[in-house]
């Protein structure tokens, strides 16, 4: 015991002597000599120290923006921290699920392994002097992550390992982010949180068709290397067409939810010209769905806008007073000047390659009205027809609304759906429960009644059309008798 006390006393005196010598050295030796000594002492330490350290600062550059590399590393280390670190920081990520994310606190260290090589991550921060701003003390803290590894693995860690860390960290960030629904106001995007609940599981459509679309979307999302190899922009066009109420908008929401993409709802009529359209495209982000709904109604993209109307107005131009002419000029000034050429460049021109991983979706109720150049393969790569409700789609709706897989009335519904044209939206409205728990029998019989009414209306319409056709051919009122079963 006495020997230990003597040893500690001796070490204390040695340390005190070393500190005194160092203080004298710093005070009396020239600055150039001190710098020379520090420089070569560091080289000596580096020569014997077998580890390399890489520091990733939170803020870099003159713009005082958070480093993308720092954020990716923070996301990557979140899973390591929760299992290894003893001190953690918790934060709520405002994504669609309001998830809790844990990260390691300052001055903590966790280990990692890559291809059998062990390395270490540590966190820290640099604190500058406090400043007094408006009677408040402000401390500037700049955090950083430090990576330590053996120098013999320099190429492995600085190459494949860091690439893998940044890639995984970015993927985690995408999964945790709050997805947004954008809309354009002239040349600017504004957004709200995207929280549409539609999924392919709840989509009223044949199972085989749904599976085909889902596989196509997932294949696209994983095909970055393929698109780069063949020299094409990483994007894909979808054309959704069919009568109103067949689920085109719901399909778009399900596509965005499947891939975890943001949604850009582009209103062409509020875009001034092609330049403004190009600017909007540049401002969209990767991993997004760009939607133009009712493309046939958005603009007359054939370049023949209002020609017939203008000719009629020219014939009566002498009857118009100056105020009417001024109003007409103002309307023409405010109207969109987006052309078919501008829209085609938006879809697959040079500027469309800015960013990547985008879906461009058009919807229309009348595919025959669209210019063939707009919907050809390469622009709208996949055409998806959404038609009237089939029995397979009805079973999905019955499962969603009534929580049933089968019923005695399903056979009647199946027969009527083959003879009538009712959209999934109409069928869903009749299946909507009037009370909870739902009365299954009441809802199904209400649907059957609606199908029977639609069947009779279709027969009457067919009779009327036949009579009109006969009248056109003969010039006399026609009378057609149809056999009613």
MARMI-940925 format. One record per residue: x, y, z of N, C-alpha, C in turn. Coordinates in steps of 0.1 Angstrom, whole numbers, padded with zeros to 4 digits, always signed. Example, Ala and Ser with C-alpha at 12.3 -4.5 7.8 and 13.67 -1.06 7.14 Angstrom:
2
+0132-0057+0078+0123-0045+0078+0132-0033+0078/+0128-0022+0071+0137-0011+0071+0129+0000+0079/
//
This chain:
485
+0008-0012+0000+0000+0000+0000+0009+0013+0000/+0019+0012+0008+0028+0023+0009+0036+0025-0004/+0039+0014-0011+0046+0014-0023+0037+0021-0034/+0025+0018-0034+0015+0024-0044+0015+0039-0042/+0014+0043-0029+0014+0057-0026+0026+0064-0031/+0038+0058-0029+0050+0064-0034+0051+0065-0049/+0045+0054-0055+0045+0054-0070+0037+0066-0076/+0025+0067-0070+0016+0078-0075+0022+0092-0072/+0029+0093-0060+0035+0106-0057+0047+0109-0067/+0054+0098-0071+0065+0100-0080+0059+0104-0094/+0049+0097-0099+0043+0100-0112+0037+0114-0112/+0031+0119-0100+0026+0132-0100+0037+0143-0101/+0048+0140-0095+0060+0149-0096+0065+0150-0111/+0066+0138-0117+0070+0137-0131+0061+0145-0140/+0048+0143-0139+0039+0150-0147+0040+0165-0144/+0041+0169-0132+0042+0183-0129+0055+0189-0136/+0066+0182-0135+0078+0186-0141+0076+0188-0157/+0070+0178-0163+0068+0178-0177+0059+0191-0181/+0049+0193-0173+0040+0205-0176+0048+0218-0174/+0057+0218-0164+0065+0230-0162+0074+0232-0174/+0081+0221-0179+0090+0222-0190+0083+0227-0203/+0071+0221-0205+0063+0225-0217+0059+0239-0216/+0055+0244-0204+0051+0258-0203+0063+0267-0206/+0075+0264-0201+0087+0271-0203+0090+0271-0218/+0088+0259-0224+0091+0258-0239+0082+0267-0247/+0069+0267-0243+0060+0276-0251+0062+0290-0249/+0068+0294-0237+0070+0308-0234+0083+0314-0239/+0093+0307-0239+0106+0312-0241+0112+0308-0255/+0107+0297-0261+0113+0293-0273+0106+0301-0285/+0113+0303-0296+0107+0311-0307+0095+0303-0313/+0086+0311-0319+0074+0306-0324+0077+0296-0336/+0087+0299-0344+0091+0290-0355+0095+0277-0350/+0103+0277-0339+0108+0265-0333+0096+0256-0328/+0087+0263-0321+0076+0256-0316+0068+0249-0327/+0065+0256-0338+0058+0251-0349+0065+0239-0355/+0078+0240-0356+0086+0229-0362+0085+0217-0353/+0086+0219-0340+0085+0208-0331+0071+0201-0332/+0061+0209-0332+0047+0203-0333+0045+0196-0346/+0050+0201-0357+0048+0195-0370+0055+0181-0370/+0067+0180-0365+0074+0168-0366+0070+0158-0356/+0065+0163-0344+0059+0154-0334+0046+0147-0339/+0038+0155-0347+0026+0149-0352+0030+0138-0363/+0040+0141-0371+0044+0131-0381+0049+0119-0374/+0056+0120-0363+0061+0109-0355+0049+0101-0350/+0039+0107-0345+0027+0100-0340+0020+0093-0351/+0019+0100-0362+0012+0094-0374+0020+0081-0379/+0033+0082-0378+0041+0071-0383+0039+0058-0375/+0037+0060-0362+0035+0048-0353+0021+0045-0351/+0012+0054-0353-0003+0052-0351-0009+0045-0364/-0015+0033-0363-0018+0026-0375-0033+0029-0380/-0039+0039-0374-0053+0041-0378-0055+0054-0385/-0065+0054-0394-0068+0066-0402-0082+0071-0397/-0083+0084-0396-0096+0091-0392-0101+0100-0403/-0114+0099-0405-0121+0108-0415-0132+0115-0408/-0132+0128-0409-0142+0136-0402-0153+0141-0412/-0165+0140-0408-0177+0145-0416-0184+0156-0408/-0182+0168-0412-0188+0179-0405-0203+0181-0409/-0210+0187-0399-0225+0189-0402-0227+0200-0412/-0219+0210-0412-0220+0221-0421-0207+0223-0429/-0209+0225-0442-0197+0226-0450-0200+0238-0460/-0189+0244-0465-0190+0254-0476-0194+0267-0470/-0195+0277-0478-0198+0291-0474-0213+0294-0473/-0221+0284-0477-0236+0287-0477-0242+0283-0464/-0234+0277-0455-0239+0273-0442-0251+0263-0443/-0250+0254-0452-0260+0244-0454-0256+0230-0448/-0265+0223-0443-0262+0210-0437-0257+0200-0448/-0246+0193-0445-0240+0184-0455-0249+0172-0457/-0251+0169-0470-0259+0157-0474-0252+0144-0468/-0238+0144-0469-0231+0133-0464-0233+0131-0449/-0233+0142-0441-0236+0141-0427-0250+0135-0424/-0260+0140-0431-0273+0135-0429-0275+0120-0433/-0268+0116-0443-0269+0102-0447-0262+0093-0437/-0251+0098-0432-0244+0090-0421-0252+0089-0408/-0259+0100-0405-0267+0101-0393-0279+0091-0394/-0285+0090-0406-0295+0080-0409-0290+0066-0408/-0278+0064-0414-0272+0051-0414-0269+0046-0400/-0264+0054-0392-0260+0051-0378-0272+0049-0369/-0284+0053-0373-0295+0053-0364-0298+0039-0359/-0297+0029-0368-0299+0015-0363-0288+0010-0355/-0275+0014-0358-0264+0009-0350-0265+0015-0336/-0269+0028-0335-0269+0035-0322-0279+0029-0313/-0291+0025-0318-0301+0019-0309-0297+0006-0302/-0287-0001-0308-0283-0014-0302-0270-0013-0295/-0262-0003-0297-0248-0002-0291-0246+0010-0282/-0251+0021-0286-0248+0033-0278-0255+0033-0264/-0249+0039-0254-0255+0039-0241-0263+0052-0239/-0259+0063-0246-0266+0075-0246-0272+0078-0259/-0285+0080-0260-0292+0082-0273-0300+0095-0273/-0302+0100-0285-0311+0112-0287-0323+0107-0295/-0335+0111-0291-0347+0107-0297-0354+0119-0304/-0360+0116-0315-0367+0127-0323-0379+0121-0330/-0389+0129-0332-0401+0124-0340-0399+0129-0354/-0399+0119-0364-0399+0123-0378-0413+0124-0383/-0416+0136-0388-0430+0138-0392-0432+0133-0406/-0432+0120-0407-0436+0113-0419-0450+0108-0418/-0455+0100-0427-0468+0095-0427-0472+0087-0415/-0462+0081-0408-0464+0073-0396-0460+0079-0383/-0455+0091-0384-0450+0098-0372-0441+0089-0363/-0430+0084-0370-0421+0075-0363-0411+0081-0354/-0406+0074-0344-0396+0078-0335-0382+0073-0340/-0373+0082-0341-0360+0079-0346-0350+0082-0335/-0341+0072-0333-0330+0073-0323-0317+0075-0330/-0308+0084-0324-0295+0086-0329-0286+0087-0317/-0273+0084-0319-0264+0084-0307-0261+0099-0303/-0259+0101-0290-0257+0114-0284-0242+0118-0287/-0239+0130-0284-0225+0135-0286-0215+0128-0278/-0203+0126-0284-0192+0119-0277-0195+0104-0274/-0203+0098-0282-0206+0084-0282-0199+0077-0293/-0197+0064-0292-0189+0056-0302-0197+0043-0304/-0198+0039-0317-0204+0026-0321-0194+0020-0331/-0195+0007-0332-0186+0000-0342-0195-0005-0353/-0188-0008-0364-0195-0014-0376-0185-0024-0382/-0191-0032-0391-0183-0042-0398-0186-0043-0412/-0176-0043-0421-0179-0044-0436-0169-0053-0442/-0174-0064-0448-0166-0074-0454-0155-0079-0445/-0159-0082-0432-0150-0087-0422-0140-0077-0416/-0141-0064-0419-0133-0054-0414-0140-0046-0404/-0135-0044-0392-0141-0036-0381-0136-0022-0382/-0146-0013-0379-0143+0001-0379-0152+0008-0369/-0149+0021-0366-0156+0027-0355-0161+0041-0359/-0173+0044-0355-0179+0058-0357-0180+0064-0343/-0176+0077-0342-0178+0085-0330-0184+0098-0334/-0192+0104-0325-0198+0117-0327-0192+0127-0318/-0192+0139-0322-0187+0150-0313-0192+0163-0318/-0188+0174-0312-0192+0187-0316-0181+0198-0312/-0180+0208-0321-0171+0219-0318-0180+0231-0313/-0176+0236-0301-0184+0247-0295-0175+0259-0296/-0181+0270-0302-0174+0283-0303-0178+0292-0291/-0172+0303-0290-0175+0312-0279-0189+0317-0280/-0195+0319-0268-0209+0324-0268-0209+0339-0272/-0219+0343-0279-0221+0356-0283-0234+0361-0276/-0235+0374-0273-0246+0380-0267-0254+0387-0278/-0266+0382-0281-0275+0388-0291-0288+0391-0285/-0291+0404-0284-0304+0409-0278-0305+0404-0264/-0294+0405-0256-0294+0401-0242-0295+0386-0240/-0294+0378-0250-0294+0363-0249-0280+0358-0253/-0276+0348-0246-0263+0342-0249-0265+0331-0259/-0257+0332-0270-0259+0323-0281-0246+0315-0283/-0247+0301-0283-0235+0293-0284-0236+0286-0298/-0226+0287-0306-0225+0280-0319-0219+0267-0318/-0227+0256-0321-0223+0242-0320-0223+0236-0334/-0212+0230-0337-0211+0223-0350-0207+0209-0348/-0217+0200-0351-0215+0186-0348-0207+0179-0360/-0202+0168-0357-0194+0160-0367-0195+0145-0363/-0192+0137-0373-0190+0122-0371-0176+0119-0376/-0169+0111-0368-0155+0107-0371-0155+0092-0373/-0149+0088-0385-0147+0074-0388-0133+0070-0386/-0131+0059-0379-0117+0054-0376-0116+0040-0381/-0105+0037-0388-0102+0024-0393-0087+0022-0395/-0083+0009-0397-0069+0006-0398-0064+0010-0412/-0052+0015-0413-0047+0021-0426-0046+0010-0437/-0045-0003-0433-0043-0013-0444-0056-0014-0452/-0067-0009-0447-0080-0011-0454-0085+0002-0460/-0075+0011-0463-0079+0024-0468-0088+0024-0480/-0083+0016-0490-0091+0016-0503-0105+0010-0501/-0106+0000-0493-0119-0007-0491-0129+0003-0484/-0124+0010-0473-0133+0018-0465-0136+0031-0473/-0126+0038-0479-0129+0050-0486-0136+0048-0499/-0137+0036-0504-0144+0033-0516-0157+0027-0514/-0158+0013-0515-0171+0007-0514-0178+0009-0501/-0171+0010-0490-0178+0011-0477-0186+0024-0476/-0179+0035-0479-0185+0048-0478-0197+0050-0488/-0195+0044-0500-0205+0045-0510-0218+0037-0505/-0215+0026-0498-0227+0018-0493-0233+0026-0481/-0226+0033-0473-0231+0041-0462-0240+0052-0467/-0235+0059-0477-0243+0070-0483-0255+0066-0490/-0254+0054-0497-0266+0049-0504-0277+0044-0494/-0273+0037-0484-0282+0032-0474-0288+0043-0466/-0280+0053-0462-0285+0064-0454-0295+0073-0462/-0292+0075-0475-0302+0082-0483-0315+0074-0485/-0314+0061-0486-0326+0053-0487-0335+0054-0474/-0328+0054-0463-0335+0055-0450-0342+0069-0449/-0335+0079-0454-0341+0092-0453-0353+0093-0462/-0353+0087-0473-0365+0086-0482-0376+0079-0475/-0374+0068-0469-0384+0061-0462-0390+0069-0450/-0382+0076-0444-0386+0084-0432-0392+0097-0435/-0391+0102-0447-0395+0116-0450-0410+0117-0450/-0415+0129-0449-0429+0132-0450-0432+0134-0465/-0440+0126-0471-0443+0127-0485-0453+0139-0488/-0451+0145-0499-0459+0157-0502-0467+0156-0515/-0478+0164-0515-0486+0165-0527-0484+0180-0531/-0479+0181-0543-0476+0195-0549-0487+0199-0559/-0489+0211-0560-0497+0217-0571-0491+0230-0575/-0493+0234-0588-0486+0246-0593-0495+0258-0593/-0490+0269-0589-0497+0282-0590-0488+0290-0600/-0492+0290-0612-0483+0296-0623-0470+0289-0623/-0459+0296-0619-0446+0290-0621-0440+0285-0607/-0448+0284-0597-0443+0280-0584-0451+0268-0579/-0444+0259-0572-0450+0248-0566-0454+0251-0551/-0466+0247-0547-0469+0247-0533-0474+0233-0529/-0473+0229-0516-0475+0216-0512-0483+0214-0499/-0489+0203-0498-0495+0198-0485-0490+0184-0483/-0492+0179-0471-0488+0165-0467-0497+0155-0475/-0490+0146-0482-0497+0136-0489-0501+0124-0480/-0514+0122-0478-0519+0112-0469-0530+0104-0475/-0530+0102-0488-0541+0094-0494-0539+0079-0490/-0550+0073-0486-0549+0059-0481-0549+0048-0492/-0550+0051-0504-0552+0041-0515-0540+0032-0516/-0543+0019-0517-0533+0009-0520-0538+0000-0531/-0529-0008-0537-0533-0018-0547-0541-0029-0541/-0540-0031-0528-0548-0042-0522-0563-0037-0521/-0565-0025-0520-0579-0020-0519-0585-0015-0532/-0576-0015-0543-0580-0010-0556-0590-0020-0563/-0601-0015-0568-0611-0024-0574-0607-0027-0588/-0600-0039-0590-0595-0043-0603-0592-0058-0602/-0591-0064-0614-0587-0078-0615-0573-0080-0609/-0572-0091-0601-0560-0094-0594-0548-0095-0604/-0549-0101-0615-0538-0103-0624-0533-0090-0630/-0543-0081-0633-0539-0068-0638-0532-0060-0628/-0537-0060-0616-0530-0053-0605-0516-0058-0603/-0514-0071-0603-0501-0077-0601-0491-0073-0612/-0496-0072-0624-0488-0068-0636-0483-0054-0634/-0492-0045-0630-0489-0031-0628-0479-0029-0617/-0481-0036-0606-0472-0035-0594-0458-0040-0598/-0457-0051-0605-0444-0056-0609-0437-0047-0618/-0445-0040-0627-0439-0030-0636-0433-0019-0629/-0440-0014-0619-0436-0002-0611-0424-0006-0602/-0424-0017-0596-0412-0021-0588-0400-0024-0596/-0402-0030-0608-0390-0032-0617-0384-0018-0621/-0393-0009-0624-0388+0005-0628-0380+0011-0616/-0385+0010-0604-0378+0017-0593-0365+0011-0590/-0362-0001-0595-0349-0008-0592-0340-0008-0604/-0343-0001-0615-0336-0002-0627-0327+0010-0630/-0322+0016-0620-0313+0028-0623-0301+0024-0631/-0294+0013-0628-0282+0009-0636-0286+0006-0650/-0298-0001-0652-0302-0005-0665-0304+0008-0674/-0311+0018-0669-0314+0030-0676-0301+0037-0680/-0292+0037-0670-0279+0044-0673-0271+0036-0684/-0272+0023-0684-0265+0015-0694-0270+0017-0708/-0283+0018-0709-0289+0020-0723-0290+0034-0727/-0286+0044-0718-0285+0058-0722-0299+0064-0723/-0308+0061-0714-0321+0067-0713-0323+0073-0699/-0331+0084-0699-0335+0090-0686-0343+0081-0678/-0341+0081-0665-0347+0072-0656-0361+0077-0653/-0370+0074-0662-0384+0078-0661-0393+0069-0669/-0406+0069-0666-0415+0060-0673-0429+0067-0673/-0435+0066-0685-0448+0072-0687-0460+0062-0686/-0470+0066-0680-0483+0058-0679-0494+0066-0684/-0503+0060-0692-0515+0066-0697-0527+0058-0691/-0535+0065-0683-0547+0058-0677-0559+0064-0684/-0567+0055-0690-0578+0060-0697-0590+0051-0694/-0602+0057-0696-0614+0050-0693-0625+0060-0689/-0638+0055-0687-0649+0064-0684-0647+0071-0670/-0654+0082-0667-0653+0088-0654-0658+0078-0643/-0651+0078-0631-0655+0070-0620-0649+0056-0620/-0639+0054-0629-0633+0040-0630-0621+0039-0621/-0617+0049-0614-0606+0048-0604-0592+0053-0609/-0592+0063-0619-0579+0067-0624-0571+0075-0613/-0578+0084-0606-0571+0091-0595-0567+0082-0584/-0575+0073-0581-0572+0063-0570-0560+0055-0574/-0559+0051-0587-0548+0043-0592-0535+0051-0590/-0535+0064-0593-0523+0073-0591-0518+0073-0577/-0528+0075-0568-0524+0075-0553-0518+0062-0549/-0524+0051-0554-0518+0038-0551-0504+0036-0556/-0502+0041-0568-0488+0040-0574-0478+0048-0565/-0482+0060-0561-0473+0068-0553-0471+0061-0539/-0481+0055-0533-0480+0049-0520-0471+0036-0521/-0472+0029-0533-0464+0017-0534-0450+0020-0535/-0446+0030-0542-0432+0033-0544-0426+0043-0533/-0435+0050-0526-0431+0060-0516-0427+0073-0523/-0433+0076-0534-0429+0088-0541-0438+0100-0537/-0432+0113-0539-0441+0125-0539-0449+0126-0551/-0460+0134-0550-0469+0136-0561-0470+0150-0565/-0468+0153-0578-0469+0166-0584-0481+0166-0594/-0491+0174-0589-0504+0175-0597-0502+0188-0606/-0499+0186-0619-0496+0197-0628-0509+0202-0634/-0513+0214-0632-0524+0221-0639-0519+0229-0651/-0521+0223-0663-0515+0230-0674-0521+0243-0678/-0534+0245-0675-0541+0257-0678-0535+0269-0671/-0529+0267-0659-0523+0278-0652-0508+0281-0655/-0503+0273-0665-0489+0275-0669-0489+0285-0681/-0481+0295-0680-0481+0306-0690-0476+0301-0703/-0464+0295-0704-0458+0292-0717-0449+0280-0715/-0442+0276-0725-0433+0265-0725-0421+0267-0716/-0416+0279-0715-0405+0282-0706-0409+0280-0691/-0421+0284-0688-0426+0282-0674-0428+0267-0671/-0433+0260-0681-0434+0246-0680-0421+0239-0677/-0411+0243-0684-0397+0237-0682-0392+0241-0668/-0395+0253-0664-0390+0257-0650-0397+0248-0640/-0410+0245-0641-0417+0237-0632-0411+0222-0632/-0407+0217-0643-0401+0204-0644-0388+0204-0637/-0379+0214-0638-0366+0214-0632-0368+0214-0617/-0378+0220-0612-0380+0221-0597-0386+0209-0591/-0390+0199-0599-0395+0186-0593-0384+0178-0588/-0386+0170-0578-0375+0162-0572-0376+0148-0578/-0365+0140-0575-0365+0126-0579-0375+0119-0570/-0378+0106-0574-0387+0098-0566-0401+0105-0566/-0406+0109-0577-0419+0116-0578-0428+0111-0589/-0440+0114-0588-0450+0111-0598-0456+0124-0603/-0454+0127-0616-0459+0140-0622-0472+0136-0629/-0483+0143-0625-0496+0139-0630-0502+0150-0638/-0508+0148-0649-0516+0157-0657-0529+0150-0659/-0539+0153-0651-0552+0147-0652-0561+0153-0663/-0569+0145-0670-0578+0149-0681-0570+0157-0691/-0560+0151-0697-0551+0158-0706-0558+0163-0718/-0569+0156-0722-0577+0160-0734-0584+0173-0731/-0587+0176-0718-0594+0188-0715-0585+0200-0710/-0573+0197-0707-0564+0207-0701-0561+0218-0711/-0557+0214-0723-0554+0224-0734-0557+0218-0747/-0559+0226-0757-0559+0222-0771-0545+0221-0776/-0539+0210-0775-0525+0208-0778-0521+0206-0792/-0531+0207-0801-0528+0205-0815-0525+0217-0823/-0525+0229-0816-0522+0242-0822-0534+0248-0829/-0546+0242-0828-0558+0247-0835-0567+0254-0825/-0562+0261-0816-0570+0266-0805-0580+0277-0810/-0592+0274-0807-0603+0284-0809-0604+0290-0823/-0599+0283-0833-0598+0289-0846-0613+0291-0851/-0621+0281-0849-0635+0283-0854-0642+0294-0847/-0639+0296-0834-0645+0306-0826-0640+0320-0830/-0627+0321-0833-0621+0333-0838-0627+0338-0851/-0630+0328-0860-0635+0332-0873-0649+0337-0871/-0657+0331-0862-0670+0337-0860-0670+0350-0854/-0660+0353-0845-0659+0366-0839-0654+0376-0849/-0646+0372-0858-0641+0382-0868-0653+0387-0877/-0663+0378-0879-0674+0383-0887-0683+0393-0881/-0682+0393-0867-0690+0403-0860-0682+0413-0853/-0669+0415-0858-0660+0424-0851-0665+0438-0852/-0672+0442-0862-0676+0456-0864-0687+0459-0853/-0694+0449-0848-0704+0452-0839-0699+0453-0824/-0686+0450-0822-0681+0451-0809-0675+0464-0805/-0677+0469-0793-0672+0481-0789-0658+0479-0784/-0650+0490-0782-0636+0489-0777-0635+0481-0764/-0644+0483-0755-0643+0476-0742-0644+0461-0744/-0652+0456-0753-0653+0441-0756-0640+0436-0762/-0634+0444-0771-0621+0440-0777-0610+0440-0766/-0610+0449-0757-0600+0449-0747-0602+0437-0738/-0614+0433-0734-0616+0421-0726-0611+0409-0733/-0614+0408-0747-0609+0396-0754-0594+0396-0754/-0587+0407-0756-0572+0407-0756-0567+0403-0742/-0573+0407-0731-0569+0403-0718-0571+0388-0716/-0582+0382-0721-0584+0368-0720-0573+0360-0727/-0569+0365-0739-0559+0358-0747-0545+0360-0740/-0543+0371-0734-0530+0373-0727-0529+0364-0715/-0540+0362-0708-0540+0353-0696-0539+0339-0700/-0544+0335-0711-0545+0321-0715-0531+0314-0717/-0531+0301-0714-0518+0294-0715-0514+0293-0730/-0500+0295-0732-0494+0294-0745-0486+0281-0746/-0489+0271-0738-0481+0258-0738-0485+0251-0751/-0476+0246-0759-0478+0240-0771-0476+0225-0770/-0480+0217-0780-0478+0203-0780-0463+0200-0780/-0455+0208-0788-0441+0206-0788-0435+0209-0774/-0439+0219-0767-0434+0221-0754-0437+0210-0744/-0449+0204-0745-0453+0193-0737-0445+0181-0740/-0442+0178-0753-0434+0167-0757-0420+0168-0751/-0414+0180-0752-0401+0182-0746-0401+0180-0731/-0412+0184-0725-0414+0182-0710-0413+0167-0707/-0419+0159-0716-0420+0144-0713-0407+0137-0715/-0401+0140-0727-0389+0132-0731-0378+0140-0738/-0378+0153-0736-0368+0162-0741-0355+0161-0733/-0346+0170-0737-0333+0170-0729-0335+0173-0715/-0344+0183-0712-0346+0187-0698-0353+0177-0690/-0359+0167-0696-0366+0157-0688-0356+0148-0681/-0343+0148-0685-0333+0139-0679-0328+0145-0666/-0332+0158-0662-0327+0164-0650-0333+0156-0638/-0325+0152-0629-0330+0144-0618-0331+0129-0622/-0341+0123-0617-0343+0109-0621-0354+0102-0613/-0357+0090-0617-0367+0082-0610-0380+0089-0609/-0386+0092-0620-0399+0099-0621-0409+0091-0629/-0421+0091-0625-0432+0086-0633-0440+0098-0638/-0443+0098-0651-0452+0108-0657-0465+0101-0661/-0476+0106-0655-0489+0099-0657-0499+0109-0663/-0505+0105-0674-0516+0112-0680-0529+0104-0677/-0540+0111-0676-0553+0105-0675-0562+0112-0685/-0571+0104-0690-0581+0109-0700-0593+0100-0700/-0605+0107-0703-0617+0099-0705-0619+0095-0720/-0612+0102-0728-0614+0100-0743-0600+0099-0750/-0595+0087-0750-0581+0085-0756-0581+0088-0771/-0592+0087-0778-0592+0089-0792-0590+0104-0795/-0592+0113-0785-0590+0127-0788-0575+0132-0787/-0567+0123-0782-0553+0127-0780-0544+0125-0792/-0535+0134-0794-0526+0134-0805-0517+0121-0804/-0516+0113-0815-0508+0101-0814-0494+0103-0810/-0488+0115-0813-0474+0117-0809-0473+0119-0794/-0484+0122-0787-0483+0124-0773-0483+0111-0765/-0489+0101-0771-0491+0088-0763-0484+0076-0769/-0475+0079-0778-0467+0068-0784-0458+0062-0774/-0454+0049-0777-0444+0042-0768-0431+0050-0767/-0425+0051-0756-0414+0059-0754-0417+0072-0746/-0430+0076-0748-0435+0088-0740-0445+0082-0730/-0455+0076-0734-0464+0069-0725-0462+0054-0727/-0452+0049-0719-0447+0036-0721-0458+0025-0719/-0467+0027-0709-0476+0017-0706-0490+0023-0706/-0500+0017-0714-0513+0022-0714-0522+0013-0706/-0529+0019-0697-0537+0011-0687-0552+0015-0689/-0560+0006-0693-0575+0009-0695-0582+0005-0682/-0589+0015-0676-0597+0013-0664-0612+0014-0669/-0619+0003-0669-0632+0002-0675-0642+0000-0664/-0654-0004-0668-0666-0006-0659-0663-0017-0649/-0671-0018-0639-0669-0027-0628-0671-0041-0632/-0661-0050-0630-0663-0064-0633-0666-0071-0620/-0669-0084-0621-0672-0091-0608-0660-0093-0599/-0648-0094-0605-0636-0094-0597-0634-0081-0589/-0636-0070-0596-0635-0057-0590-0646-0056-0579/-0658-0061-0582-0669-0060-0572-0665-0068-0559/-0658-0079-0560-0655-0087-0548-0645-0079-0540/-0636-0071-0546-0627-0063-0538-0634-0052-0531/-0644-0046-0537-0652-0036-0531-0661-0042-0520/-0666-0054-0522-0674-0060-0511-0665-0063-0499/-0653-0067-0501-0644-0070-0490-0640-0057-0483/-0638-0046-0491-0635-0033-0485-0646-0027-0476/-0658-0027-0482-0669-0020-0476-0678-0029-0467/-0679-0042-0470-0688-0050-0462-0680-0061-0454/-0667-0062-0457-0659-0072-0450-0664-0086-0452/-0668-0089-0465-0673-0103-0468-0665-0108-0480/-0663-0121-0481-0657-0127-0493-0666-0134-0502/-0678-0138-0497-0688-0144-0505-0702-0142-0498/-0712-0144-0507-0726-0143-0502-0735-0150-0512/-0747-0153-0508-0757-0160-0517-0760-0151-0529/-0760-0138-0527-0764-0128-0537-0753-0125-0547/-0741-0130-0545-0730-0128-0554-0733-0133-0568/-0740-0144-0569-0743-0149-0583-0752-0140-0591/-0762-0134-0584-0770-0125-0591-0763-0112-0595/-0754-0107-0586-0746-0095-0589-0737-0098-0601/-0731-0110-0601-0722-0114-0612-0729-0114-0626/-0741-0119-0626-0749-0120-0638-0753-0106-0643/-0757-0097-0634-0761-0084-0638-0749-0075-0642/-0737-0077-0636-0726-0069-0640-0721-0073-0654/-0724-0085-0659-0720-0089-0672-0730-0082-0682/-0742-0078-0678-0752-0072-0687-0753-0057-0686/-0746-0051-0676-0748-0037-0675-0734-0030-0673/-0733-0017-0675-0721-0009-0674-0723+0000-0662/-0717-0004-0651-0717+0005-0639-0702+0006-0634/-0699+0019-0631-0685+0021-0627-0682+0017-0613/-0669+0014-0610-0666+0011-0596-0671+0021-0586/-0671+0034-0590-0675+0044-0581-0690+0043-0578/-0698+0040-0588-0712+0038-0585-0715+0025-0577/-0708+0015-0579-0709+0002-0571-0705+0005-0557/-0694+0012-0555-0690+0015-0541-0700+0024-0534/-0707+0033-0541-0717+0041-0534-0729+0033-0529/-0732+0023-0536-0744+0014-0532-0739+0005-0521/-0726+0002-0520-0721-0007-0510-0718+0000-0497/-0718+0014-0497-0714+0022-0486-0724+0019-0474/-0720+0014-0463-0729+0011-0452-0737+0023-0447/-0749+0021-0444-0758+0032-0439-0757+0032-0424/-0752+0021-0418-0750+0020-0403-0739+0010-0400/-0735+0010-0388-0725+0001-0384-0729-0007-0372/-0727-0020-0372-0721-0028-0382-0730-0028-0395/-0724-0030-0407-0732-0028-0419-0742-0040-0421/-0753-0037-0427-0763-0046-0431-0760-0052-0445/-0753-0063-0445-0748-0068-0458-0760-0071-0467/-0770-0078-0463-0782-0081-0471-0788-0069-0478/-0790-0058-0469-0796-0046-0474-0787-0039-0485/-0774-0039-0483-0765-0032-0492-0765-0040-0505/-0764-0053-0505-0763-0061-0517-0776-0060-0525/-0788-0060-0518-0800-0059-0526-0802-0045-0531/-0797-0035-0525-0797-0021-0530-0789-0020-0543/-0777-0027-0543-0769-0027-0555-0776-0035-0566/-0782-0046-0563-0789-0054-0573-0800-0046-0580/-0808-0038-0571-0818-0030-0577-0812-0019-0586/-0801-0013-0582-0795-0003-0591-0790-0009-0604/-0785-0021-0603-0781-0028-0616-0793-0031-0625/-0804-0035-0619-0816-0038-0627-0821-0025-0634/-0821-0014-0626-0825-0001-0632-0816+0003-0644/-0803+0001-0641-0793+0005-0652-0795-0004-0664/-0798-0017-0662-0801-0026-0673-0813-0022-0681/-0824-0018-0675-0836-0013-0682-0833+0000-0689/-0825+0009-0683-0822+0022-0690-0813+0019-0702/-0804+0010-0701-0796+0006-0713-0804+0001-0724/-0815-0007-0721-0823-0012-0732-0832-0001-0738/-0837+0008-0730-0844+0019-0735-0836+0028-0744/-0823+0030-0740-0814+0038-0748-0811+0031-0761/-0810+0018-0761-0807+0010-0773-0819+0012-0783/-0831+0011-0777-0843+0013-0786-0844+0026-0792/-0841+0036-0784-0841+0050-0789-0831+0052-0800/-0819+0047-0798-0808+0048-0808-0812+0041-0821/-0818+0029-0820-0822+0022-0832-0833+0030-0839/-0842+0036-0832-0853+0043-0839-0847+0055-0846/-0837+0062-0839-0831+0074-0846-0823+0070-0858/-0817+0058-0858-0809+0053-0869-0819+0050-0881/-0830+0044-0877-0839+0040-0888-0846+0053-0894/-0848+0063-0886-0853+0075-0891-0844+0082-0900/-0831+0081-0897-0821+0087-0906-0820+0080-0919/-0822+0067-0919-0821+0059-0931-0834+0061-0940/-0846+0061-0934-0858+0061-0942-0865+0075-0943/-0861+0084-0934-0867+0097-0934-0881+0097-0927/-0885+0086-0921-0897+0084-0914-0895+0079-0900/-0904+0083-0890-0902+0078-0877-0901+0063-0876/-0892+0057-0869-0890+0043-0869-0895+0037-0856/-0900+0025-0857-0905+0018-0845-0897+0005-0844/-0890+0003-0834-0881-0009-0832-0886-0016-0820/-0888-0029-0821-0892-0037-0810-0880-0046-0806/-0876-0045-0793-0866-0053-0788-0871-0063-0778/-0866-0076-0779-0871-0086-0770-0865-0084-0756/-0874-0083-0746-0870-0081-0733-0870-0094-0725/-0858-0098-0720-0858-0110-0713-0860-0108-0698/
//
